[in-house]
Amino acid sequence: MNGVGMSGWTNLGAALAAAISALGIALPGAAQEYPARAVRLIVPFPPGGGTDYFGRILAQTLGENLGATFVVDNRGGAGGIIGTDLAARSKPDGYTILLVSTSHAINPSLHRKLPFDPVRDFAPVTMLAAGPLLLVVHPSLPARNVRELIALAKARPGMLTVASAGNGTPPHLAVELFKTLARVDMVHVPYKGNGPAYTDLISGQVPVMFPSIATALPIVKSGRVRALAVTTVARSRIAPELPTLSEAGVPGYELSSWYGLLAPAGTPATIVGRLQQEIARIFGAAELREKLMAQGVEPLANAPDAFAKALAAEIAKWNKLAQAAGIPQQ
């Protein structure tokens, strides 16, 4: 042993492991051992909306496949900023992860200063899925198609109200894009999440909304709201009878909603890779793919570097749209 006793080697090994851990370098077995305890999945929106719904599917399937508990922690408010800031300040050990939606890329264009950097403060895991929003109206509104809605809005400038899940959310930008391209004056009414917005939509208090297809279709099928069009460039496979907005009278309209998974910056690459690989494997299963596609979203599960590039492109796109629509920064 060259003069070094067994206890000396043990102490040296422990010191080396501590030093590696302090530097944020994962040991070879870290990914295989992860998760050894419950994982918190922060959903930065209240219960009842599309992001919450997707988060619960993700938590359940990850928990079942990784043999650990994934706990959904709803931290709604400020268009997703409150929950996202909490995630950014969490320990980067893989036991706090963040489910984001398109609003994560929109917020930088709507706020002069965020309490976090949407790129530098996070480690991208994967873009999970993407799909369209729906343009829906309350049945009491005398508009059975998009052209009739545009005509009604032009006949009543500043009188029609449009609900959204909050400032900076995809439904909000969908409203602004519609107003710009259709050249109509409608009043945006932000709510604290999709749940409260749906309540007033269904009651007719706010007659127009651009919700996610996943949460809107059951309400459409019940007859409580009427769907007029989808926001994507192509028709949805689960509602092919609905035209795109571009087809229905708003040429050039294109907007999709996506979900992604982030971890706090500094989370070991082995853990990030483990999560992405497991999600890709899970999403590759026919049963889950069909379940997600039945909700109008297409599973993606791309690699962390691909998600990083896509996120940067999304931030640039929404910034350009916000400037073109004249949306003031807060």
N, C-alpha and C positions, 0 to 999 in steps of 0.2 A: 504493500500500500504506500511505499515511499514515505513513511513517517506520518501519513494522514490516516487516522483511525476511522472506523465506520461512522461514528457520530459526526466526525468532521465532514465526511462526504455527504451525509444526510443534511447537515446544516448548510453546506455549500449549495446543494441541490435546491433546498428550500429558498435560500437567498436568491438564486438564479431565477427560480420560478416567480418569485415576488417581483424581481426587477423586470422580467418579461411582461408580467401582468400590468405593472405600472406604466410601461411603454405602450400598452394597448395591443400587444402582439399575442395572437391566440396560439395556444399550444395545440399540437396536432390532434389531440383527442377532444378539443373544445366543441367542434361542430357535431361530432358523434354523440357527445354527452348532452348536448343542448336539445330540448329544454329540460332542465332538472327540476324545475318548479313552475308555478303558474306564470303565464305571460299576459301582460296587460295590453290590449288592443284599444288604443284611443281612437274613438270616432268623434271628430270635432263638430258634430251636429246632433240635435236632439233625436230621441226615438221617433220612429214613424216615417222617416223619409227613405229615399233610395240608398243613400250612403249607409244608413243604419241597417237597412235590410241586407245589403251586400256584406256589411261587416259581420253580421250574425251568421251568415252562411260560411264566411271565411273562418270565423272563430270555431265554429262547430267542426268543419272538415279538417282544419289544422289540428285541433285537439284530438279528434278521433285517430288521425294518421300519425301524429307524433307522440301520442300517449301522454299528453299533458293538458292542463286546463288553460284555455285562452279566454280571458275575461273581457267582454266588451265594456268599455268605460266611455259613456257618452258625455262629452264636454262641449256642449253647443254654445254658440254666441259669436257675434261679430263676424259672420260669414266664414266661420271655421278658424278664425285667428286665435281664439282663446285656447282651444284644444291643441292646436298646432304648436303654440308657444309652450304649452306644458310639455309636449313631447320633445321639443327642441332642448329643453332644460333638464330632461331626464337622463339618468345614468346610461351610458352607451354600452350596455351589457347584453342586449338582445331580449331583455325582459320587459321592455316597453317599446312597442312599435306603433306606427301611426297609419291609419287608413285615410288617404286623401282622395279628393275628387278634382274635377276641373277647376274648382274655385281656388285651389292651391296655386295654379298658374295665373289665375285672374287677379288675385289680391294685390300683387306688386304693381299692377297698373291702376289700381283704385286708391291706393294708400301711399302718401308721401314717405311714410316711415312705418315699417313693420317691426315688431319686437324680436324678430328672427329674420335670418336670411333664408329664403325658400330653397336655395341651392346649397350654400356652404354649410348650413347647420344640420344637414341631413345626409344619410347614406341611402341612395336609391336601392330598393330591393327588386321591384318589378312593377310594370304597368299591368294591372290585373285584367281589365276588360273595358270595352267601350260600346256605346250604343246611342240611340237618338233620344231627344226629348219629343214630347207631343205638344201641339197647340190644341188646347181644349177650352170649351166655353160652357157656361151654365145653360141648360136647356131653355131657360126663359129668354135668353138673348136671341133676337131675331136675325141670326146669321147661321146658315146651314153649310156654308163653305167659306174659304179664305177670302175670296173676292167680295162676298157679302159682308164679311167682317171689316174689310178695308173700307168699303163704302159706308158702313155704319160709323166707323171711327172718323171718317172725313166729314160726315154729316153732323157729328157730335164732338168737335175738337175739344180735347181736354176733359171730356166727361167720362169716357170709358176707363175703368181701373183694371190693372193687371197685377195679380199676386205673384210673389216669388218667395223662395226659401230664405231670402236675405240679400243684402247688398254684397256684390261680389260673387254670388253663386251663378252657376250656369243658367238657371232660369232668368236671372236678372239680365245677363248679357244677351240672352235670347230675346228678351223684350226690347232691349236697346237696338239690337240688330234689326228686328222687325220694324221698329219705329223708323229707323234710318232708311232701310230699303223700300218699305211700303209708303214712306212719307206721310205718316200719320202721327197725331198728337194724342198719346195715351198716358195715363198717370200710373207710374210704377209704385206698388205698395209692398215694401219689404216686410217679411215676417221672420220670426226666430225659428226657422226650420220649416220643412214641408208639412208637418203635421198640422200646425196652426193655420197655415195657408189653405190646406185642403178643407178645413172646417168652414172657413168663410167662402171658399169656392163652392162647396156643396150646398151651402145655405143661400147662395146667390148674392152675398154681400160684396164680393169681388168676382165679376163674371168671366174673367179671362185668366189663363195661366199657362205656363210652359213647363210642366213637371216631367220627371223622368218617365220613360215608357213602362218601367218595371212597376212603379207604384200607381201609375195612372190607369193602366188597362183594366184592373178589376173594377174601378169606379166607372170607367167608360162602359164596361159590359153590364153593369148594374143599371145603367140608364141615368145615373145621377149627374153625369156631365157628358158633353158631346165632343168627340175628337174630330178635328178638321184636317190635320196634316202632321207629318213627321219633319224633324229639323235637319236630317241628314241628306246627303246628296243622292242616296239610293233609298228605295222603299224598304221598310222593315219586313223581315221574313215572317214575323209573327202577326203583322197587321198589314198584309200586302194590299188590302183594299184602300188604305189611306195614301193619298198622294204626298209627295214631298212638297215643302213650301215653295220650292223653285218651280215645280210643275203647276202648283195651284194658284199662282199669281204673284209670287215674289221672286223674280229671276235672280239667281246668284246667291240665294240664301243657303248657307251650309253651316251647321254647328253640330258637334257631337259631344257627348258627356262620357268621361272615363273615370276609372277608379285605379288608384295606385297604392303601393305599400312602401313606406319609408321607415327608416330607423334613425335614431339620433346619430349625428356625425361622430365617428370614432368607434362605432360598433364593429367588432372584429369581422373581417372579410369572410372568415370561415362560417360565421353565423349567418351573415347576409346571404352567402352562397347556399347554405343549408335551407334557408327559408325559400329562396327562389326555386331551387331544385325540387323541393317538396311540393310547392304550389304548382309548378309546371307538371309534375307527375300527377297530382290530384286533378288538375284541370284537363289532363289528357284522357281521363276516364270518361267513357261515353255517357254514363248516367249523370254526372255533374255537368258536363258540357251541355247536355240537353236541358238540364234544369236551368242553367244560366241563360241559354239561348231562348228558352221559353219565356224568360223575363225580358227579352229584347236586347240583351247585351252579349257581345261575342268575347269569349275568353281569349286572353293574349298570353300572359305569363312570360314576357320577354326577359332578357338578361339585364342585370343591373346597369351595365354600360349603355345598353340600348335605351333603357328607361331614362337614364341621365340625359342623353341626347334629345329624346322626345320631349322631356320636361323643359329643357332650354328652348326648344322650338315652340312649345306651347306658350311659354311666358312671352316670347317675342310676338307671337301671333295675337294674343289677347291685348297686349300693350298697343299694338297697331290698331286693333278694332276699337279699343276704348278711346284712343285719340281721334279716330275717324268719326266716332259717334258723339264726340264732344262731352264725354263723361268726366266731370270734375273729380280731381283727387281729394280725398278726405284728409 
